[in-house]
Amino acid sequence: VSQSRYTAKYIYKLPDPGNEGSGRGSTVHDVLELLLKPKHEKLYSAILHNGTCKDVPAVWRLLKIYAKKYKVSDDENMEMIDDFMLVALSNEFKGPKNTVQAIGEKEFAIEVNQNGKKYSVKGFIDQTFLLGDDKGAIVAIDCRDFKSSKDKFKGDKIDNNLQASIYQLALRHLYPEVKARRFRFLFMKFKKDPWVELQPLTDSQLNGFEWFLTDMQEKLENFSLQNANDNLAAFNDEKKWLCGREGIKKDGTPNFICPQRKPVDYWVSIDKDGEIAESAFQESMLVKKDGFKIEKRRYPGCPAWFGPGEKPRNFS
């Protein structure tokens, strides 16, 4: 993650602005989580039988509710969401052969501080399947993460995928007795060939990865606003594309621009210890809780693009 994005998210606690792509992904993720439950087997079967979610009223209504929440409920986005759902449900949604337990979105939070290793990682695994042998003993884990992005991973994003490494490390912590761990991405935009499988990491490789996380943890613990100007993408010719650019594309849609680039107002909910518990771009989106107070904050924008007083900078 870039310095400016890290500063915005972890120092200022700026909320995630999201976009249509993430909105579609969140809609699909939320409904898939429900369809994995055994009590919804009939709905799952009906979707596969009909070849669309539109003809299963209960599911289509639910998709529209979530899509409205994530601001992607227009006809074009709903068509894409329907396609994504079919790809996800048609590719071992209930698990591969010999699955004895299917686990939906699973949260993990791992903290290690021993033998010189010190790191903290957390996240959510979309689906985890425990595979058994003829006697029912758990012998392998099959884990996958759903992706709604327009492009598949390739090159370095496959060879050195940070998310995949963290998830495999998490699986070792969660199921230390199971040595066979499989991790795959399922890209829902690609109907014919949605899978991207990552090479399983050995225990030796995972041990080395723990030292990498230890080094990163030390850097993050010592990160402050004074570091915010270090290594900004705007001043790096190879990374400047991450900033995006102003203007409109030929098709009338806006150009990509880094969501942490411009100054913006936002609201935060602060606990009794003075720590930010959550944030949002609208005060009404924060739930008022006893002992918490809500304040309006101002994010001054990326320091590469805005100077003191939010004065736009001019650089080449």
C-alpha angles and dihedrals in degrees: 000000000000122000093247093050092047091049092049095047104037105024102035093025090224111183120246108264093205125196140219092279094054090042092057090046093050092048092053094043093053095050095042088055089059096043092056090067112101092233090066095053092116093054091049091050092046092055092051091046093051096038092227141062090225092079093053101074098194092054095041091052091050092048090053091050093053092040090055090050090054093040097244101108097118118116096257094052092044090055090053092046090052090051092048091051092053093051092049094046094045097055112072091299091163092044137269125289116305094025109160098174132024117201123193125209106342123194121213132187116182127184121183126184111157141102091014094306116118124169143126125212133170138172148125127273111210098212134000124185123194112211123206138202127232090285094049096252115144108251105159145018126221113196129180140179123207117229126193096183121126096238134050122234116263140164114002092004087067100035095047106022109165095195093052091049092050092048093050090049089050091051090054090053094044096044107021093164093059113080101177108081124173123188127187140169118221111206104203096199092066108073099178099043113012100154129099111178123201123216108256112249118233121230088255091055092047089051089054090047089056089061089051089053090048090056092047091048091055092051093048093048089055095045117115139156087279088068094050093094094052119109096349115184092231090067095045116081092206094050102033090099087072088072093061121204141261122258144054130292123236090260091058097254120123121260118252113269127179106263090220094054103087131057114257142170120240140165131241136196111220124200127218091272092057094252122136108249097182141342139209140176091238126049091220090063092065119084113228110232132185111266093018128104129202121223136180115237136187125222107206096208132246109325090226091063103030130043131194112324089021091281110167114247124223114215139143 
